[in-house]
Amino acid sequence: MADFDTVLKCWGPVEADYNVYGNLVLTRLFIEHPHTQKLFPKFADMPQGDLPGDARVSAIGASVLKNLGEMLRAKGNHAAIIKPLAHIHGVQFKVPLSNFKLIAVVLNKILEEKVGLDADGQQALTRVMAVVIADMEVEYKNLGVTA
């Protein structure tokens, strides 16, 4: 629970502008891990130079961060949030779990750079994301999704 509180302490700027932070996270994810861009059909062929500021990238990134914000506020009691997300990502979009690990690393970098997330906060975020990803993995298995 303390890890969730630690991350929530720096979450205010993200909540204040999900679109900006969502774009930053997805753009960095796509640039650092180009194969992830192919998982998003709307962006699959978009030149990387067009990603920053693109309204569609911002909107999807905002959705990702809003869902994460819900999970943070649930402080580990996020089963009702995870189940539909696992279905959408695992069954519909076939997103490998390894990509959630990549986005967690990218998010950590963005929060360090933009909101000053310190080393303790980064470790807390890493632990929180490990819990979220492990719970996604359980749901993937329940759905018969191999990731």
C-alpha positions as CSV (number, residue, x, y, z in Angstrom):
1,M,0.0,0.0,0.0
2,A,2.9,2.4,0.8
3,D,4.2,2.0,-2.8
4,F,0.8,3.1,-4.2
5,D,0.8,6.2,-1.9
6,T,4.4,7.0,-3.0
7,V,3.5,7.0,-6.6
8,L,0.2,8.9,-6.1
9,K,2.2,11.7,-4.5
10,C,3.7,12.5,-7.9
11,W,0.6,11.6,-10.0
12,G,-1.0,15.0,-9.8
13,P,0.7,16.6,-12.8
14,V,-0.1,13.5,-14.8
15,E,-3.8,13.7,-13.9
16,A,-3.8,17.4,-14.7
17,D,-2.8,16.7,-18.3
18,Y,-3.3,13.0,-19.2
19,N,-3.1,14.0,-22.9
20,V,0.4,15.5,-22.7
21,Y,1.8,12.7,-20.5
22,G,0.0,10.0,-22.5
23,N,1.7,11.4,-25.7
24,L,5.1,11.5,-24.0
25,V,4.8,7.9,-22.8
26,L,3.6,6.4,-26.0
27,T,5.9,8.4,-28.2
28,R,8.9,7.4,-26.1
29,L,7.7,3.8,-26.1
30,F,7.4,3.7,-29.9
31,I,10.8,5.4,-30.4
32,E,12.7,3.2,-27.9
33,H,10.8,0.0,-28.9
34,P,9.6,0.4,-32.5
35,H,8.0,-3.0,-32.6
36,T,5.4,-1.7,-30.1
37,Q,4.1,0.8,-32.6
38,K,2.9,-2.1,-34.8
39,L,0.5,-3.1,-32.0
40,F,-1.5,0.1,-32.6
41,P,-3.0,-0.2,-36.1
42,K,-3.8,3.5,-36.3
43,F,-0.1,4.3,-35.7
44,A,1.6,1.3,-37.3
45,D,2.9,3.2,-40.3
46,M,3.1,6.7,-38.8
47,P,6.5,8.2,-39.1
48,Q,8.1,8.6,-35.7
49,G,8.5,12.3,-36.3
50,D,4.8,12.7,-36.4
51,L,4.1,11.0,-33.1
52,P,4.8,13.9,-30.7
53,G,1.7,16.0,-30.4
54,D,-0.5,13.7,-32.5
55,A,-4.0,13.9,-31.0
56,R,-4.7,10.2,-31.5
57,V,-1.5,9.2,-29.8
58,S,-2.3,11.6,-27.0
59,A,-5.8,10.2,-26.6
60,I,-4.7,6.5,-26.4
61,G,-1.9,7.4,-24.1
62,A,-4.3,9.4,-21.9
63,S,-6.6,6.3,-21.7
64,V,-3.6,4.2,-20.6
65,L,-2.7,6.6,-17.9
66,K,-6.3,7.1,-16.7
67,N,-6.6,3.3,-16.3
68,L,-3.3,3.2,-14.4
69,G,-4.5,6.1,-12.2
70,E,-7.6,4.1,-11.3
71,M,-5.4,1.2,-10.3
72,L,-3.1,3.4,-8.3
73,R,-6.1,4.8,-6.4
74,A,-7.4,1.3,-5.8
75,K,-4.1,0.5,-4.0
76,G,-3.9,-3.1,-5.0
77,N,-7.7,-3.8,-5.0
78,H,-7.9,-3.5,-8.8
79,A,-9.4,-6.8,-9.9
80,A,-12.5,-5.1,-11.3
81,I,-10.3,-2.8,-13.3
82,I,-7.8,-5.4,-14.5
83,K,-10.3,-7.9,-15.8
84,P,-11.7,-5.8,-18.7
85,L,-8.3,-4.5,-19.5
86,A,-6.9,-8.0,-19.8
87,H,-9.7,-9.0,-22.1
88,I,-9.2,-6.0,-24.4
89,H,-5.4,-6.2,-24.4
90,G,-5.1,-10.0,-24.4
91,V,-8.0,-11.2,-26.5
92,Q,-8.8,-8.3,-28.7
93,F,-5.5,-6.6,-29.3
94,K,-3.2,-9.6,-28.5
95,V,-0.7,-7.4,-26.6
96,P,2.2,-9.5,-25.1
97,L,2.7,-9.0,-21.4
98,S,6.3,-8.0,-22.1
99,N,5.0,-4.7,-23.6
100,F,3.5,-3.7,-20.3
101,K,7.0,-4.1,-18.8
102,L,8.4,-1.8,-21.5
103,I,5.7,0.8,-20.9
104,A,6.4,0.6,-17.1
105,V,10.1,1.4,-17.7
106,V,9.2,4.3,-20.1
107,L,6.7,5.7,-17.6
108,N,9.3,5.6,-14.9
109,K,11.7,7.6,-17.1
110,I,9.0,10.2,-18.0
111,L,8.0,10.7,-14.3
112,E,11.7,11.1,-13.4
113,E,12.2,13.7,-16.1
114,K,9.0,15.6,-15.9
115,V,7.8,15.5,-12.3
116,G,11.0,14.7,-10.5
117,L,10.2,11.2,-9.3
118,D,13.1,10.3,-7.1
119,A,14.9,7.0,-6.7
120,D,12.5,5.8,-4.0
121,G,9.5,6.8,-6.1
122,Q,11.0,5.0,-9.1
123,Q,11.4,1.8,-7.1
124,A,7.9,2.2,-5.7
125,L,6.5,2.6,-9.3
126,T,8.5,-0.5,-10.4
127,R,7.0,-2.5,-7.6
128,V,3.5,-1.2,-8.3
129,M,3.8,-2.0,-12.0
130,A,5.1,-5.5,-11.2
131,V,1.9,-6.2,-9.2
132,V,-0.3,-4.8,-11.9
133,I,1.5,-6.9,-14.6
134,A,1.4,-10.0,-12.5
135,D,-2.3,-9.6,-12.0
136,M,-2.7,-9.0,-15.8
137,E,-0.8,-12.2,-16.3
138,V,-3.2,-14.1,-14.1
139,E,-6.2,-12.7,-16.1
140,Y,-4.5,-13.5,-19.4
141,K,-4.1,-17.1,-18.2
142,N,-7.8,-17.2,-17.0
143,L,-8.8,-16.0,-20.5
144,G,-6.5,-18.6,-22.2
145,V,-4.2,-16.0,-23.6
146,T,-0.6,-17.0,-24.0
147,A,1.6,-14.0,-23.6
